[in-house]
Structures are given as structure tokens and as C-alpha cells.
Amino acid sequence: YYLSLEHGNTSPSSPPNSLDLNGSHPRRIKLTAPNINLSLDRSEGSVLSDDNLDTPDEIDINVDDLDTPDEADSFEYTGNEDQAAVRDVFQEESESIPEYTAEEERQDNRLWRTVVIGEQEQRIDMKVIEPYKKVISHGGYYGDGLNAIIVFAACFLPDSSRADYNYVMENLFLYVISTLELMVAEDYMIVYLNGATPRRKMPGFGWMKKCYQMIDRRLRKNLKSFIIVHPSWFIRTILAVTRPFISSKFSSKIQYVGTLTELSDLIPMEYVHIPESIVNYHHPSKVLLFAINTITRFCF
């Protein structure tokens, strides 16, 4: 199409043969499109000819050398089938876990006891000390009023060869102290049964020192007598070492007894539980006992 610009009219007309430079003829513009061969055959000059498709030899690709994924590297998404399998696994696991009943929960709570010692709350593992709870017992009363007799049987202490010995003794210590506070209302005495106790079961110096330091002031004051039955040289040595850490008043309360017969002369034995091993214990001879008592009076 050709546009005529003369007198503002636009109409198609024949193409001009020459360009008028004097302005006497209307101005016309001729637009000529280049020749483009878009043939898709492989003839010469075509975009698909061999000359245009040649590539350098150095970028030739060997298909055999390419790494392609094998069957092991591929996976197939199974969708709902996998989800169903997962649900089945979770269902089997939930069915295999036994239900935690209310009775079992109450029983589990009873395995731990919370006590307050020295204005601090402590938790006692009651399960681990279950075999050793007989170490402390109530032996009735003496004199007038509620003067308690507290019996401590060292033969029921744990063996020091236990792998968790320190943990057991820590919890047992809390149990003894808390039980002592419950048993004692007024004045009281402690009967320490040392007979038939092997050395490996004897409490160490640190444990005994800690017990004394953790005893409430009321319990220290109300303790009237500390009777040691069947004393050994080891227990005497322990008490001699701990002497700098205890008061002279407490030292004056310590009393050694060589036989159960002598013990029965001092306190009522009706409610005092004596383990069978201590009943059958072979106590020292009278000569050795006399020597022990003499040394005790000299040291304490």
C-alpha cells in the first residue's frame, strides 16, 4: 500500500517512478522488503543444509560414554500405598506398648519420697534402698513419756563393692535422717548394733560426718545416749577421727556395750529387733572387753 500525502488525502495509488525534488508532486515513500529464503528442504542455501548444520569435530559427543541412571537409581512414588504402610507400622508399635494404668502410676509415685531436711526439699529413691530399709527401726520407748529407742543395725548396710554404692548411700542417708525425724517426738537414744558387720559394709568417715552435720539441732539436743553394741577397733577409730567435728557433750553420750545381756540391763528389749546374725555373733572375751573399755575411758 502507498499513502498519498497530497492535500491531506490518503488513497492507494500506483508506485512512483522518480523522486520529485521541486515539490510539485506529492511526496511518496517506497518500502521494499528483502528477499528471505525460508525453504525447509536441504537444498543449497537452506537453513537445514549440511553447510549450516556442520559442527566442529572437537565437540562430538559419544553417547556410549554418557552416565545414565540405572534401575537402582530410579524410584517410583507409590503415593497412598506408602502412607498406608507407615500407618500400619505406627499402629503395630502403639499396640506393642503396654498401657500405663492408674495403679502403676500410683506405684511409680511411691518409688520416690520427697522430704525436707535442713529446710531443703530432697527426693529419695525408695526403690534403690528397699533392701536396706531395715538398717533403722523403732525399738519402743524407755522411761516415762515418749522417749524413743532407735535401733541402727549396721549389718543391713550395702556392700561397698556395689557399682552404685555412693548413690545408694546418699539416698539411704536421706532416708535415715528423715525417718529419725518422724520417729522422735521427745528425748531418744540410739542403739548402734555393730556386731556381725564385715568391714566392707562399715560406713565411711565422710558418711558418718555428714549424718552428724545434717541432724537437726532438736535431734542433737534431745539425744540422751548413743549405745554401741559389740564395738570394733574400726568403729572406735572412726569415732576418734570424728572427735574434732563433734561436741564434747555428744562424746559424753557415747557408751560401749560388749554383749546383748549388758544391753538388756540398760534398756527394755521387748520391742528391740535384733537380727539373727547379731544374736549368734561371737562377742569378744571379757579380758579384751575390759581392755577396750579402759582405752575408751582414756580416749573419751
Secondary structure, 3 states (H helix, E strand, C coil): CCCCCHHHCCCCCCCCCCCCCCCCCCCCCCCCCCCCCCCCCCCCCCCCCHHHHCCCHHHCCCHHHCCCCCHHHCCCCCCHHHHHHHHHHHHHHHHHCCCCCHHHHHHHHCCEEEEEECCEEEEEECCCCHHHHHHEEEEEECCCCCCEEEEEEHHHCCCCCCCCHHHHHHHHHHHHHHHHHHHCCCCEEEEEECCCCCHHHCCCHHHHHHHHHHCCHHHHHHEEEEEEECCCHHHHHHHHHHHHHCCHHHHHCEEEECCHHHHHHHCCCCCCCCCHHHHCCCCCCHHHHHHHHHHHHHHC
